[in-house]
Amino acid sequence: MKLANCGLFRSRDTRQGIPGCIGMAATLTLTLTLTLLVTAGFAEDDLEGLEIGNITLQKSDVFDLSDPEEDRWLFRQANRLHIDTRDATIRKHLLVKPGESYTQRLVDESERILRAKKYLYDADIDATRATDGTVDLTVRTRDVWSLSPELAISRSGGKTRSRYGLEESNLFGRGQSLRLLRDNDIDRSENTIEFSDSHLGRSWVSAILRYSDNSDGDSYLVAAARPFYALDTRWSAGGSIYGDDRRTPLYAFGEEAAEFRHERNYASLYGGLSKGLRDGRVWRWTAGVVHDDNRFSAVADPTLPAAIPADRKLVYPFLGFELVEDKFVTASNRDQMSKTEDFQMGLRMTGTIGWSDEAFGADRDALMFRANVSRGFGSLESTGLLLTAGANGRVENGHARNSELLLSARFYHRQSEKHLFFALLSGTAGHALDLDNPVEIGGKTGLRGYPLRYQVGDSKLLATVEQRFFTDWYPFR
């Protein structure tokens, strides 16, 4: 339930048997006492460093049919139709293997990796000490319904939008995603096909292929990367190729006011190194090169006045860094209902700096920069605050161009197990923005109840206040 949601905006012109004898009783009492002592001893033992023995998977289906509330015909049919996540798919997300030394940190991180997957509702890993002195792990996961049809028809501001498609986020239980989409909105009609895999084969390499045939052009994306998938990962590498050709409108008060054609060709290649996790922190260093060519022209059959940005070609090598503190917490009933959520409360900083030069084939000399910092304060068990700040842009001839300063604050106050007060304050301040990169505010950017792009300008401030109620009521139960 939302109490308030408001936005402040500065515009410009272009502008979410009891034993039968005493002897037996004594024997049972002694046995029970010894069992409790041994169990307590194991519970207090430090499992760190012990060899991992067996890793057992306990996979739950989408619906729990042992629960009378879910043992319904509809849910039984859904479980029958759903393809369960394969064992191999779950195992390749784990940072721990049989025969390796047990580390609680890697178990916690493996849980976070699993919970981040769209096709899993929840995941947790229990460790128990076996009689042979090893540590056995039990990985418990629960699937979600992964085949998602999309069908939506809406009308706003005299414009009708329709959207229909199909997405399978766990193709054949392999964790791959396939998406087919037809989208008709106020800007264009799009026919999109997209395939992605976060683990090619048994590797940590992720890949995505996407192609869109649009009414005003087409676009494609080919990307592959081996990211810093864990805190102690020592290297990463990746690259991408992206192309887009489309008609781009500019808005004023939710209505199209001007238009231009935008052709973009983008390519990037990078590599990164790290010494891994040390003293609770990770430093990562990256280097790469970017080719970003943007060309603008008038629309062939214009229906609106033309507002054509200047062509822009940037070619630059860059250096980057990332600092991550190993400080994560879990909570539930914060942003999602009855689901374990992971929050990073530690410091995280990223930054890149590059130099575009005419000698590299660019059309201008420019210093490119991007920086972000985030940190959590307090406790999400009671009252917590998540702060994020960022800046990006370029410097040409000593002057900042297309520069933005971004700030965000998310406040959580737990009133009870089922009640939560939430507030969000976010803002963007732009300076000398490129015409094709305006700051927008509206229904698409969190201003609920307003047109998708209510106003366009160079700065915005958005405030949202919500009283959240989490219930145990579910449709069809």
N, C-alpha and C positions, 0 to 999 in steps of 0.2 A: 504494500500500500504506500503510495507516494504522497508526501505532504506538500512538497514544493519542488519546483524545477524552474530555474530562471536563467536567462542569459543576458549579458551586457555586451554590446558590440560597437566598435567604431568602424564605420563604413567609409568607402571611398567611391568614386564615380564608377569604376569598372566593377566596381564592386558587385543512449544500455546485460531262619533260625537262631536267634539268640542262642548261644551255646547252651548245651544241656548239663554241663559240669563246670566246676571251678577251674579245673586244669585246662580245659579248652579255652576258657575265658582268659586265663593268664597267658596262654600261648598267643591268642589273638591280640591281646593287649601289647605283648612284647613285640610281636611282628609289626603291628601298626605303629608302635613307637619308633622302631628301627627304620621303618619305611619313611616316616615323617622326617626323621633325622637325616637320612640319606638324601631325601628329596630336598630338604632345606639346604643341605650342604651343596648339592649341585646348583641350586638356585643362586646361592651366594658366590659360587665359584666364578671367577672371571673367565669367560669363554674366549677372550681375545687370544689369538695366536694358535688355538687348537685347530687341528686339521678338520676340514669339512668332509663329512661322510656322504650321506645320501641327501639329494634334493628332491623332495616329493611335491608334485603339483596337485592342488585341490581346486578344480575349476567349477565354478557355479554357473548355471545357465542364466538366461535373462530373467526368468521368473522362478521363484522358490516354491515349488509345488508341495513342499512339506508344510507350508503355511496355508491354512484353510482359506485365508483371504485371497490368496493367489492361485489356489487350485481350482481354476475356472476353465471352461472349455476354450475360451479365446486365448488364454495364456498357455494352455497345454499345446494348442496348435502352433502358437508362436515359437515355443521351445522346439517343436518338431521341425519347423521350417528353418530355424536359425542354424547356421553352420558354426559350431563351436571353434573358438580360437585354438589353433594347433599347439601342441606341447612345444614344438621347435620354435614357434613364434614367441612364446613366453620366455623360453630358456635363453634365447639370444639377446634378450634385453637385460639379463642378469649380469652384474659385475662380479659375481662370485661363482666359483666352479668347484666340483668335487675334487678333493686332493689339495686344494689351496688352503691357506691359513684363514681362519674366521676373523672378520673385522666388522664390528657393528656399523661403522661409518659406511662401508660398502653395501651393507644390507639396507640401511636407511636410504641410501642413494638409489639402489635398485628399486625400492618401493616407489620413490618419486618418479623414476623413469617409467615404470609401469602405469602409475596413476595418470601420467600425462598423456597416455594413449587414448585417442578418441573412442576406441572400440572396447575399452574396459571401464566399468563403472567404479571399481575399487580394487585395491590390491594391498596385501600385507604379508609379511614374512615372519614366521615364528622360528626361534632357534631352541633346540633341546639337546642336552648332553646325552649321548648314547652310552651303553654299557662298555663299549670298547674304548671310550675316551675321546671319540670324535664328536663333532657337532652335526646333528641332522637338521636340515632346514625344510620347513613346510611353506610353500608359496601358495597363498590363497588369492584367487582372482574371481571376479564376477563379470561376465560379459554384459554388454548392452545390445539392444536391437540395432544392428548396424546398417540395415537397408532403409534408407530414408527417402521417401517420395516428397517432392516439393510441388505444391499447387497453391497459388495465391493470385487473387484478382483484387485490385484496389483502385479507387478513384480519388484523386485529390487535386484541387486547383484546376478542375476541368480536364485533367489528364488521367487516362486509364493505364494502369500498369498490370501486366500479367507475367507470371513466372511459374514454370513447371519443369520438372526434371527428376532425376533419380541419382542418388549417391549411395554407393556401397563402400563403407569405410573399413571393412575387414574382409576383403575379397577372398573367398574360399578358406577363411580362417587364417590367412597368411599375414594379416596386418597391412595389406596394400589397399589403396583407395582408388576407386573409379567413379568418375562423376560425369553425368550428361545433363546439360542444362539449356533451356530455352528461356530467354529473358527479354521481355518487351517493356522498356521504360521510357521516360520522357526524353532520354538522350539517344537511344538506339535500340535495335533488336540484336541479340547475341545468341549464337549457337555455339556452345562450348563443350569440349571433351577434355578431360584431365585425368591423368594417371600419376600416382605417386607411391613411392615405396621408401620407408624410412630405414630399411635394412636390406640392401641388395645382397642376395645370397646369405652368407653367414657373416658378412662384414657390417661395419657401422656406417657404410656409405649410404647416403640418402639421395634420391633422385626424383625429379618431377618433370613431366611432359604435359604441356597444355597448348591447345589450339582453339582459337575462336574465330568463327566466320561471322562478321557483323554486317549490319546494313550499311555502315559507313566505312568499311575497311576490314582489316583482320589483325590478329595479334597472335603471337606464339611465345612460348617460354621453354627453354631447355636448360636444366640446372642439375648439377651433381656436387655433392660435398661430403667430406668426412669431417664432421664438426668436432669441437671439443665436447664430446658427449658426456664426459664425466669430469669431476673435479681434478682427478689425477692424470687425465689424458695429456700426453706429451706433444702431440702434433695434430695439425688439421690442414686441410687443403680443399679447394673447391673452385668452381667456376660457373658462369651462367651466360646465356645468350638470350636476349629479349628483343622482340620487335613489335611495334604497334603502329597502326595507321587508322586514325579516326577523326570524326568531326567532334570538336570540343566546344560546348556552349559556355557562356558566362552568364551568371544569374544576378538578378536584382529583385529582392522581395519575393523569392520563390519562382519567379518567371524568367524565361530565357530573354536576355537582353542583347547579346552579341554572340558571334561564333567565328571559329577559325578551324582550319585543318591542321592536325598535328601528326607528324611522322617521326617516330623515335626508334633508333637502333642503339642498343646498349649491350655491352659485353664486359665481363669482369673475370679476373683470375687472381687467386690469392693463396698464400700458405702461412701457417702459423706454428710457433714453437712455444713450449712451456716447460718449466722444471717441475711441474706438478704441484700438489698440495704440500705446503710447508707452513708449519705453525698456524694452521687454521686459515691460511690465505693462498690464493692462486694468482700468479701473474702470468699473463699470456701476451705474446707479441706476434703481430701479423705484418705482412708486407704483400703488396699486390699492385695491380694496374687496372685502370678503368677507362673504357672508351664509351662516351655518352654523347650521341649526335642527335640533336633535336632540330627539326625543320618545320617551319610554319608557312601556311599559305591560305589564300581565300578558299572558301567552300565552292565547289563547282556550280551548284545551283543554290545560291544563298537565299534564305528566307528571313534573315536578320542582318542588321548592320555588321560589317566586318570590323574586328579588332584583332589585328595580327601581331603577335609577339615577334621580337627579333630572333633570327636563327641563333642557335647556341651549340657549339661543339667543344666539349671538354675531354681532354686526354691527359691522364695524370697517373703517375705512380703514387702510392700512399704507404704510410706506416701507421700502425695502430697498436693499441694496448687494451688490456682488460684486467681488472682487479675484481676478484670475487671472494667474499668472506663465507666460510662454511658455517652459516648460521641460518638454519631453516626450522620452521615450526609447522605443525599440522593443526587443523581445526575443522569443524563442520558447521553447517548452517551459517555460513558467512555470505558467500556469493552464490552458492548452490545448495539445494535442499538435500539433507541426509547423506551427504557425500564427503569423503575425506578430502580436504583441500590443503595444498602445500603453499606456504608463503615464505619468501626469503626476507628475513629481518636484518640480515647483515648488509654491510656496505657492498655496493657493486658500482664500478666505474668503467666506462668505455670511452675511448677517444681515437679519432683518426685525423691525420693531417696529410694533405697531398699537394702537389704542385702541377698545375696545368700550364703547358708552354706551347707556343706556336711551333717550336722546334720538334715537338712530338706529333704535330698534325692538328693541334687545337686551333681555334680561331681567336684565342685570347690567352693572355697570361693571367693566372688566378691562383690564389691560395685557397685550397678547399679544406674545410674543417667540420668536424662533428664530434660532439661530446654528450655523454649522458651519465647521470649519477642517481642512485636510488638507495634508500635505507628505511628500515622499519624501526619504530619506537614503541615502547610500552609492551603490552601483552594482548594478543588476540583472544586469550581466554577471558579477558575482562574488557580493557580499553586499549586499543591499538591505533597507530597512525602510520601510514605508508606514504612516504614522500618521494617524488620523482622530479628531476629537473633535467633539461637538455638544451642544447644550442647547436645550430648548424647553419651553414651558408658558405659564402666565398668572399674573398677580398680581391678587388680589382683596382689597380692604380691607387692603392692606399685607402679605398673606400669599401665599406661593407655592402654586399649585394645579395639579394635573395636570402637574407638572414632571418632566423627565427629563434626566439627564446620561448621554451615551453616549460610549464610548471603544473604539477598535479599533486593533490593531497587527498587521500582516502582515509576516512575516519570510521572506526568500528567501535561501538559500545554495546557489549552484551548485557542485556537487561535480565534475561532468563534463558533457559535452554531453548525456548521456542520464540523468543522476542529479541530483536536486534535493531538498534538505531544506527543508520548509515548516512554519511554525508560525503559528498564529493565536490571539490573545488578544483577547476582546471582552467588554464588560460594559455593563450598564445599571443606573443607580441612580434609582429613582423616588421622588417625594415627593407625598403627598396626591393620588394618582392617582384619576381618575374610575373608577367601578366598571366602565364599559364599555371601559376602556383598561388592562387589567392587563398586567404584564410576564409573558411566557410563555417557557418553555424546554422543548425536546423535539425530536422528530424533524423537525418543521417549521422549527425555528430553528437547526439545525446539530448537535444532540445525536444523533448517529447511533446507531441500534439501540434507541432509546427510543420510547415512544408519541409521537404528534404533539404533544400538549400535556401533557407529563409533569407539570410543576408550574406553578402560577400564583402570582404574588406581586408585590412591588414592586421587587425587585432580582435581578440574575443575573450570573453570571460564567461564561464558556465558554472552554475551552482546547482547542485541537486541534493535534496534532503528526503530521506525515505524512512518509514517505519516498516520494518520487515517482520512478517509473521510466518513461521514455519510450522506446517501442520503434518499430521500423519494421514491425511486424506489423499487418496489417489483415485483418479477416474477409473471406472470399470471394475473397481474392487467391491 
